[in-house]
Amino acid sequence: MKLTKSTQIFYGLGVSYAIVDQIFAQWILYFYLPPESSGLKPIMAPALISIALAISRIVDMITDPTIGYLSDKVHTRWGRRIPFIAVGSIPLGLTTIAFFYPPVGNDSLSFIYLAIVGSLFFTFYTIVGAPYNALIPEIGKTMEERLNLSTWQSVFRLLYTAIAMILPGKLIEIIGKGDAVFGIRGMVIILSIISAVGGYITVFGVKENNYSNGEISKISFKETVKSMLEYKSFIYYLLGLLFFFVGFNTLRATMNYYVEDIMGYGKSQITIASVFLFGMSALCFYPTNKLAKKIGYRKLMLLCLSALIVFTTMLFLLGKVIPISFGLKLFGLIGIPVAGAAFILPPAMLSEISNKIYEKTGNKIDGICFGVQGFFLKLAFMLSILVLPFILVWGNNIDNSVTKDGIYMTAIFGVVSFIISYFFYYKYQE
């Protein structure tokens, strides 16, 4: 059965979990280790924040391939992937909200709370995310259909991520009315509800069994892993993806710090910076798609990484060599390569990789392929969140306050990550 346009759109709408992804990337560290001008107080020491989130990432690393493997083995009258999205969407929203209600005044209690909530958050994130992505090769039977699904996912991921970056500043001001904690909590509740609703649009809008033949994987976990490891391009893809998102997560997590502490603007300018970044990404979406068809995924990814290396270096020079007034425009320039490297290319590349593995082995293991990708995405989050608290307080031997030198050093960390990513994508063969 040919994939209808409405099914493609209903599928794309389900990537709404990108909202809670952005909340975690941009607001968790900000809430627990805030800048001086934020109106917030630090919840606990930077080391405890890093360890608690590292623990949750370790739990996440176990669940990613596990959930992917299970979705390859399970088949119901609703399909292999849809039931997982239905089960996980509401708990994912609730655990996102729970991040922002920690016990305060006791570092040990705050630490335990963050580790538990983080572990639950990433478990439900995987239950939703891995099967959702595996729907691309599940219901897309041709390269054109898979590319269309990847494109619609990218369009809505961009939209949801933009919503999660553009709306918070205004929502905090409107809801909080000067109370930063109350405003942030209200903002997170509203965005978490939107995230859950998007997931259920896919659940009820995509009739998975109309397009899937219901074929399940018949090989063991060990044999599945062996099939993936034998495909070297899959390994290079994963390592390139890992270091790209280490750098990209660094940019996302430190945008607030750049706007407030380096540029000297208020929270409303965080919204403007987000508009510049994602607005430019949106404008580049269509030409990126066309260029990918013309020159291939690998060459385009290398071009995107080269641009990110240059623009992130410029971020390090902001206020030194480059005037502060250029800061918002610089975020717009960063948005150009982000359109391809963060949105369009990864799902399209992995869909083709998983299809090649199926052609070679005869086993549909799309779920675990995307589950392993999720493992590397979460590992990227863990690496960035583990290192960032220490970088942000660079040069401060007195207390836990963020320094301008620390903020600048995050740009260097991002540049190094993009260079390493470039190396692995260079080794990747289409």
C-alpha positions in Angstrom: 0.0 0.0 0.0 1.4 3.4 -1.0 2.2 5.7 1.9 -0.4 8.6 1.9 0.6 12.2 2.5 -1.7 12.4 5.5 0.1 9.4 7.1 3.4 11.1 6.5 2.2 14.3 8.3 0.6 12.3 11.2 3.9 10.6 11.5 5.9 13.8 11.5 3.6 15.3 14.2 4.7 12.5 16.6 8.2 13.8 17.0 6.8 16.2 19.6 9.1 14.5 22.2 11.7 16.9 20.7 10.1 19.5 23.0 11.1 17.7 26.2 14.5 17.0 24.6 15.0 20.7 24.2 13.8 21.4 27.7 16.3 19.0 29.1 19.1 20.4 26.9 18.4 24.1 27.6 16.7 24.3 31.0 17.9 21.5 33.4 21.4 22.8 33.9 20.1 26.4 33.8 17.6 25.5 36.6 20.1 23.6 38.8 23.2 25.7 38.2 21.8 29.2 37.2 23.7 32.3 36.1 23.8 35.2 38.6 21.3 37.3 36.7 18.6 34.6 36.5 16.8 35.2 39.8 17.4 31.5 40.7 19.6 29.9 43.3 21.9 26.8 42.7 20.2 23.6 43.8 23.4 21.7 44.5 27.2 21.6 43.7 28.2 21.1 40.0 29.9 17.8 40.8 26.7 16.3 42.2 24.6 17.5 39.2 27.1 15.8 36.9 27.1 12.6 38.8 23.3 12.4 39.1 22.8 13.0 35.4 25.6 10.5 34.6 23.7 7.9 36.6 20.5 8.5 34.7 22.4 8.2 31.4 23.9 4.9 32.4 20.3 3.6 33.0 19.4 5.1 29.7 22.2 3.2 27.9 20.7 -0.1 29.1 17.1 0.8 28.0 18.0 2.1 24.5 19.0 -1.2 22.8 16.6 -3.2 25.0 13.5 -1.2 24.0 14.7 -1.3 20.3 15.2 -5.1 20.5 11.8 -5.6 22.1 10.0 -3.6 19.5 11.6 -5.7 16.8 10.2 -8.9 18.5 6.7 -7.7 19.5 3.8 -7.6 17.1 0.2 -6.6 18.0 -2.9 -5.7 16.1 -1.7 -2.0 16.4 1.7 -2.9 15.0 5.2 -3.2 16.4 6.1 0.5 17.2 2.8 2.3 17.9 2.0 0.6 21.2 5.3 1.8 22.7 4.6 5.4 21.8 1.1 5.1 23.3 2.5 3.7 26.6 5.4 6.2 27.0 4.1 9.6 25.9 2.2 10.7 29.1 4.9 9.4 31.6 7.5 11.2 29.6 5.7 14.5 30.1 5.2 13.8 33.8 8.9 13.1 34.4 9.9 16.2 32.5 7.8 18.3 34.9 9.2 16.4 37.9 12.7 17.7 37.1 11.6 21.2 38.2 10.2 20.2 41.6 13.4 19.1 43.4 13.8 19.1 47.2 16.0 22.0 48.2 18.3 22.7 51.2 19.7 19.2 51.3 22.4 18.3 48.7 22.1 14.5 49.3 18.3 14.5 48.9 18.5 16.7 45.8 21.1 14.5 44.3 19.1 11.3 44.8 16.0 13.0 43.5 17.7 14.2 40.3 19.3 10.7 39.7 15.9 8.9 40.0 13.9 11.4 38.0 16.6 11.5 35.3 16.6 7.7 35.1 12.8 7.6 34.7 12.9 10.5 32.1 15.3 8.7 29.9 13.6 5.4 30.2 10.3 6.8 28.9 12.1 9.0 26.3 13.5 5.7 24.9 10.2 3.9 25.0 8.8 6.7 22.8 11.8 7.7 20.7 13.3 4.5 19.5 10.1 2.8 18.2 9.0 6.2 16.7 12.1 6.5 14.6 11.9 2.8 13.6 8.6 3.5 12.0 10.4 5.1 9.1 11.8 1.9 7.6 8.8 0.0 9.1 6.2 1.8 7.0 8.4 3.3 4.3 9.0 0.6 1.6 11.0 2.7 -0.9 13.9 5.1 -0.6 11.6 7.9 -1.7 9.0 7.1 1.0 11.7 6.8 3.7 13.2 10.2 2.6 9.7 11.7 2.7 9.1 10.4 6.2 12.5 11.7 7.3 11.8 15.1 5.8 8.4 15.4 7.6 10.0 14.3 10.8 12.7 16.9 10.3 10.1 19.6 9.5 8.1 19.0 12.7 11.2 18.4 14.8 12.4 21.8 13.8 9.0 23.3 14.5 8.8 21.6 18.0 12.4 22.5 18.9 11.7 26.1 17.8 8.6 26.2 20.0 10.6 24.9 22.9 13.3 27.5 22.4 11.2 30.5 21.4 8.2 30.3 23.8 9.9 29.7 27.1 11.3 33.2 27.6 7.8 34.8 27.0 6.0 32.1 29.0 8.3 32.5 32.0 7.6 36.3 32.0 3.8 35.9 31.6 3.4 33.1 34.0 6.0 34.0 36.6 5.5 37.8 36.7 8.9 38.2 38.3 8.9 34.8 40.1 11.5 32.9 38.0 10.8 29.5 39.6 7.0 29.7 39.2 7.4 30.9 35.7 9.8 28.1 34.6 7.6 25.4 36.2 4.5 26.8 34.4 6.4 26.9 31.1 7.5 23.3 31.5 4.0 22.1 32.3 2.5 23.7 29.2 5.2 22.4 26.8 5.1 18.9 28.3 1.3 18.7 27.6 2.0 19.8 23.9 4.6 17.0 23.7 2.2 14.3 24.9 -0.6 15.4 22.6 1.8 15.2 19.5 2.6 11.6 20.4 -1.0 10.6 20.5 -1.7 12.2 17.1 0.8 9.6 15.7 -0.7 6.8 17.7 -4.2 7.4 16.4 -3.3 8.8 13.0 -0.8 6.2 11.7 -2.3 2.8 10.9 1.0 0.9 11.1 -0.4 -2.4 10.0 -1.7 -0.9 6.8 1.8 -0.4 5.6 3.9 -2.9 7.6 3.9 -6.6 6.7 4.3 -7.5 10.4 7.6 -9.2 9.9 9.5 -9.6 13.1 13.2 -10.3 13.8 13.9 -14.0 14.4 17.5 -13.8 15.6 18.9 -13.5 19.1 20.2 -10.3 20.7 23.8 -11.5 20.2 23.2 -12.3 16.5 21.5 -8.9 16.1 24.5 -7.0 17.5 26.8 -9.0 15.3 24.8 -8.1 12.2 25.2 -4.4 13.0 28.9 -4.5 13.9 29.7 -6.2 10.6 28.5 -3.1 8.8 31.4 -0.7 9.2 29.6 2.4 7.9 27.1 2.0 10.7 29.9 2.3 13.2 31.4 5.4 11.6 27.9 6.9 11.4 27.3 6.4 15.1 30.7 7.9 16.1 30.2 10.9 13.8 26.7 11.3 15.3 28.0 11.1 18.8 30.5 13.9 18.6 28.3 16.1 16.5 25.6 16.0 19.2 28.2 16.5 21.9 29.0 19.8 20.2 25.4 20.7 19.3 24.1 20.0 22.8 26.9 22.3 24.1 25.6 25.1 21.9 22.0 24.5 22.9 22.8 24.3 26.7 25.0 27.5 26.7 22.8 29.7 24.5 21.1 31.2 27.6 24.5 31.9 29.1 25.7 33.7 26.0 22.6 35.8 25.6 22.5 36.9 29.3 26.1 37.0 30.5 28.2 37.6 27.3 25.8 39.8 25.4 24.2 41.4 28.5 20.6 40.9 27.3 17.5 39.8 29.2 15.4 36.6 29.0 13.3 37.9 26.1 16.4 38.1 23.9 16.8 34.3 24.4 13.6 34.0 22.4 15.1 36.3 19.7 18.3 34.3 19.5 16.2 31.1 19.1 14.2 32.7 16.3 17.5 33.6 14.5 18.8 30.0 14.8 15.7 28.0 13.9 14.3 30.6 11.5 17.5 30.3 9.4 17.3 26.5 9.7 13.7 26.5 8.4 14.7 28.7 5.4 17.5 26.2 4.6 15.4 23.1 4.9 14.2 22.8 1.3 17.6 23.6 -0.3 19.2 21.2 2.1 16.9 18.4 1.0 17.5 19.2 -2.7 21.3 19.3 -2.1 21.3 16.0 -0.3 19.7 14.4 -3.4 22.3 15.9 -5.7 25.6 15.4 -3.8 24.6 12.6 -1.3 24.4 12.5 2.5 28.1 12.2 3.3 29.4 15.2 1.4 26.6 17.4 2.7 27.3 16.4 6.3 30.9 17.3 5.9 30.0 20.7 4.5 27.7 21.3 7.5 30.3 20.3 10.0 32.9 22.6 8.3 30.5 25.5 8.6 29.8 24.7 12.3 33.5 24.6 13.1 33.9 28.1 11.6 30.8 29.6 13.2 31.4 28.1 16.7 35.0 29.5 16.6 33.4 32.9 15.9 31.2 32.4 19.0 34.4 32.1 21.0 35.6 35.4 19.6 32.3 37.2 20.3 32.9 40.3 22.4 36.7 40.0 21.7 37.3 40.4 18.0 33.7 40.1 16.9 31.3 42.8 18.2 28.5 41.9 20.6 26.0 43.4 18.2 26.7 40.5 15.8 25.8 37.9 18.4 22.2 37.3 17.4 23.2 37.1 13.7 25.8 34.6 14.5 23.2 32.3 15.9 21.4 32.7 12.6 24.5 31.6 10.7 24.8 28.5 13.0 21.3 27.6 12.0 22.3 27.1 8.3 24.3 23.9 8.8 22.1 22.7 11.7 19.3 22.2 9.3 21.1 19.3 7.7 23.4 18.0 10.4 20.9 17.9 13.2 17.6 17.4 11.4 17.4 16.1 7.8 20.5 13.9 7.5 20.6 11.6 10.6 17.2 9.8 10.2 17.6 9.5 6.4 21.1 8.0 6.8 20.1 5.5 9.4 17.0 4.4 7.6 19.1 3.5 4.6 21.7 1.7 6.8 19.0 -0.4 8.5 17.4 -1.2 5.1 20.8 -2.4 3.9 21.2 -4.6 6.9 17.8 -6.1 6.2 18.7 -6.8 2.6 21.9 -8.5 3.7 20.6 -10.6 6.6 16.9 -10.9 5.9 16.0 -9.7 9.4 14.0 -6.6 10.2 16.1 -5.0 13.1 15.1 -1.4 12.5 14.1 -1.0 16.2 17.4 -1.9 17.7 19.3 0.1 15.0 17.4 3.2 16.2 17.7 2.1 19.8 21.5 1.9 19.4 21.4 5.4 17.8 19.4 6.5 20.8 22.2 5.1 23.0 24.7 7.2 21.3 22.5 10.3 21.4 22.1 9.9 25.1 25.8 9.2 25.5 26.3 12.6 23.7 24.0 14.2 26.2 25.8 12.6 29.1 29.3 13.6 27.9 28.2 17.2 27.4 26.3 17.5 30.7 29.1 15.8 32.5 31.7 18.3 31.3 29.7 21.5 31.0 29.2 22.3 34.7 33.0 22.2 35.2 33.7 24.3 32.1 31.2 26.9 33.0 32.8 27.6 36.4 36.3 27.8 34.7 38.7 30.0 36.7 36.4 30.3 39.7 38.1 28.9 42.8 35.8 30.6 45.3 32.2 29.4 44.7 30.0 27.7 42.2 29.3 30.8 40.1 29.4 30.7 36.3 32.3 32.8 34.7 32.5 34.5 31.3 35.8 32.6 30.7 33.9 29.4 31.3 31.2 30.3 28.9 33.8 31.1 26.2 35.5 27.7 26.8 32.3 25.9 26.0 32.7 27.1 22.4 36.2 25.6 22.2 34.8 22.3 23.5 32.1 22.5 20.8 34.7 23.1 18.1 36.8 20.1 19.1 33.7 17.9 19.1 32.7 19.0 15.6 36.3 18.3 14.3 36.2 14.8 15.7 32.7 14.3 14.2 34.1 15.4 10.8 36.8 12.7 11.0 34.3 9.9 11.5 31.8 11.1 8.8 34.8 11.4 6.5 35.4 7.7 7.1 31.8 6.8 6.5 30.9 5.3 3.1 27.5 5.6 1.4 
